[in-house]
């Protein structure tokens, strides 16, 4: 199944100015603090975080299914893979694993 973008994270050193810009053009801010604000749009979240470094972008995607099965009882249902495109945009892929039940035979 195709990947679905769940969130785009923007890390910026000018968070307050960025928030005012989006409010002035009519976006509704759903969550905010001194360190972040969030805009929801259908199934997508735009997350803005305060950063002391240069501007950065991260995409968070959700993989509906994974071909790998979790065999261990300690296996988490989610795993992550991080990569970066040539422009420096970070991609965080979240895989939803299907847990496979292990049954023991009684002899």
BABASE-814563 format. One record per residue: residue in one letter; x, y, z of N, C-alpha, C in turn. Coordinates in steps of 0.05 Angstrom, whole numbers, padded with zeros to 5 digits, always signed. Example, Ala and Ser with C-alpha at 12.3 -4.5 7.8 and 13.67 -1.06 7.14 Angstrom:
! residues 2
A+00264-00114+00156+00246-00090+00156+00264-00066+00156
S+00257-00045+00142+00273-00021+00143+00258+00001+00157
This chain:
! residues 107
X+00017-00024+00000+00000+00000+00000+00018+00025+00000
X+00009+00046-00012+00024+00071-00014+00028+00085+00013
X+00050+00099+00014+00055+00115+00039+00035+00138+00041
X+00029+00146+00065+00012+00169+00070+00026+00189+00088
X+00028+00214+00079+00041+00234+00095+00022+00241+00118
X+00032+00239+00143+00016+00244+00167+00022+00272+00178
X+00048+00280+00176+00056+00306+00187+00080+00317+00172
X+00081+00343+00171+00104+00357+00161+00114+00375+00184
X+00139+00371+00191+00150+00386+00214+00169+00407+00203
X+00165+00432+00210+00182+00454+00203+00196+00464+00228
X+00223+00464+00227+00238+00474+00250+00249+00501+00242
X+00243+00521+00257+00250+00549+00250+00260+00565+00274
X+00279+00582+00269+00288+00600+00291+00270+00624+00294
X+00251+00628+00277+00232+00651+00278+00203+00642+00282
X+00199+00626+00302+00173+00613+00307+00150+00634+00310
X+00154+00654+00326+00133+00674+00332+00124+00688+00306
X+00144+00697+00290+00138+00710+00265+00123+00692+00246
X+00132+00666+00245+00119+00647+00227+00090+00642+00236
X+00085+00640+00262+00058+00636+00272+00040+00660+00264
X+00050+00684+00268+00035+00708+00260+00028+00709+00231
X+00047+00701+00214+00043+00699+00185+00020+00681+00178
X+00019+00657+00190-00002+00638+00183-00029+00647+00195
X-00029+00660+00218-00054+00671+00229-00065+00693+00211
X-00047+00710+00201-00055+00733+00185-00067+00725+00158
X-00059+00702+00147-00070+00693+00121-00093+00674+00125
X-00103+00670+00151-00128+00657+00155-00126+00628+00165
X-00103+00618+00172-00101+00591+00182-00108+00590+00212
X-00122+00570+00220-00130+00567+00248-00109+00551+00262
X-00097+00562+00283-00077+00549+00300-00092+00532+00320
X-00087+00505+00320-00102+00487+00337-00088+00483+00364
X-00061+00482+00363-00045+00478+00388-00022+00498+00386
X-00014+00508+00409+00009+00525+00409+00021+00528+00437
X+00047+00533+00437+00062+00540+00462+00085+00558+00453
X+00103+00563+00472+00126+00580+00465+00145+00565+00446
X+00143+00538+00445+00161+00522+00430+00149+00509+00404
X+00123+00512+00400+00111+00499+00377+00083+00510+00371
X+00074+00505+00347+00045+00508+00340+00038+00488+00318
X+00012+00481+00317+00003+00461+00298-00021+00471+00283
X-00021+00465+00257-00043+00470+00239-00052+00443+00228
X-00078+00437+00231-00089+00412+00220-00103+00418+00194
X-00099+00401+00174-00112+00404+00148-00120+00376+00139
X-00145+00369+00141-00155+00342+00134-00140+00321+00150
X-00125+00303+00138-00110+00283+00152-00081+00290+00155
X-00074+00315+00152-00046+00324+00153-00042+00344+00175
X-00020+00341+00189-00012+00361+00210+00012+00376+00201
X+00011+00403+00203+00034+00420+00198+00044+00428+00226
X+00067+00419+00233+00078+00424+00260+00102+00443+00257
X+00101+00464+00272+00123+00484+00272+00137+00484+00299
X+00163+00479+00299+00178+00477+00324+00199+00499+00325
X+00204+00509+00349+00225+00529+00354+00252+00514+00351
X+00270+00526+00336+00297+00515+00332+00318+00536+00335
X+00340+00530+00346+00362+00549+00348+00380+00547+00323
X+00376+00527+00307+00392+00523+00282+00377+00535+00259
X+00387+00529+00235+00375+00537+00210+00348+00523+00206
X+00333+00533+00187+00307+00522+00180+00310+00493+00171
X+00294+00475+00181+00294+00446+00173+00266+00437+00167
X+00263+00417+00150+00237+00404+00145+00240+00374+00149
X+00219+00362+00162+00218+00333+00164+00190+00325+00156
X+00188+00303+00140+00163+00291+00132+00159+00266+00148
X+00136+00262+00159+00129+00237+00174+00108+00222+00158
X+00115+00198+00149+00096+00182+00134+00088+00157+00150
X+00066+00146+00142+00055+00122+00155+00053+00100+00134
X+00065+00078+00138+00063+00055+00120+00041+00038+00132
X+00020+00033+00117-00004+00018+00127+00003-00010+00135
X+00020-00023+00119+00026-00051+00125+00056-00055+00120
X+00066-00075+00133+00094-00082+00129+00095-00112+00123
X+00113-00119+00105+00115-00148+00098+00129-00163+00121
X+00143-00149+00139+00156-00162+00161+00136-00169+00182
X+00139-00192+00194+00122-00200+00217+00137-00198+00243
X+00124-00190+00264+00137-00189+00290+00134-00217+00302
X+00156-00229+00308+00156-00256+00320+00161-00256+00350
X+00173-00236+00360+00180-00235+00388+00158-00222+00404
X+00155-00232+00428+00134-00220+00446+00141-00191+00452
X+00167-00184+00452+00176-00157+00458+00176-00139+00434
X+00169-00149+00411+00169-00134+00386+00149-00111+00387
X+00158-00088+00381+00140-00064+00380+00124-00066+00354
X+00100-00055+00354+00083-00056+00330+00092-00035+00310
X+00110-00017+00318+00120+00004+00300+00150+00004+00298
X+00160+00011+00275+00189+00015+00273+00193+00040+00255
X+00216+00051+00256+00222+00076+00242+00246+00073+00223
X+00245+00088+00201+00268+00089+00183+00271+00118+00175
X+00295+00129+00178+00300+00157+00171+00318+00159+00147
X+00311+00177+00129+00328+00182+00106+00327+00212+00099
X+00344+00220+00081+00345+00249+00074+00347+00252+00044
X+00332+00270+00033+00333+00275+00004+00356+00294-00003
X+00362+00298-00029+00384+00316-00036+00382+00345-00027
X+00358+00354-00020+00354+00381-00011+00357+00384+00019
X+00362+00361+00033+00364+00362+00062+00338+00357+00077
X+00317+00350+00063+00291+00345+00076+00292+00317+00088
X+00287+00315+00114+00288+00289+00127+00261+00275+00124
X+00262+00249+00119+00238+00233+00117+00238+00212+00139
X+00218+00212+00156+00215+00192+00177+00192+00174+00169
X+00198+00149+00163+00177+00130+00155+00171+00113+00179
X+00145+00111+00186+00135+00096+00208+00122+00071+00197
X+00132+00048+00204+00121+00023+00194+00103+00010+00216
X+00079+00002+00208+00061-00012+00226+00064-00042+00220
X+00076-00056+00239+00080-00085+00235+00056-00100+00245
X+00051-00123+00232+00030-00141+00241+00043-00160+00261
X+00032-00162+00285+00042-00181+00304+00033-00209+00296
X+00051-00228+00297+00044-00255+00291+00044-00270+00317
X+00022-00283+00324+00020-00298+00349+00035-00323+00346
X+00050-00329+00367+00065-00354+00369+00051-00372+00388
X+00043-00395+00378+00029-00414+00394+00047-00437+00401
X+00045-00447+00425+00062-00470+00433+00044-00494+00434
X+00055-00516+00423+00040-00541+00424+00044-00554+00451
X+00024-00566+00461+00026-00581+00487+00029-00610+00481
X+00051-00622+00490+00056-00650+00486+00056-00665+00512
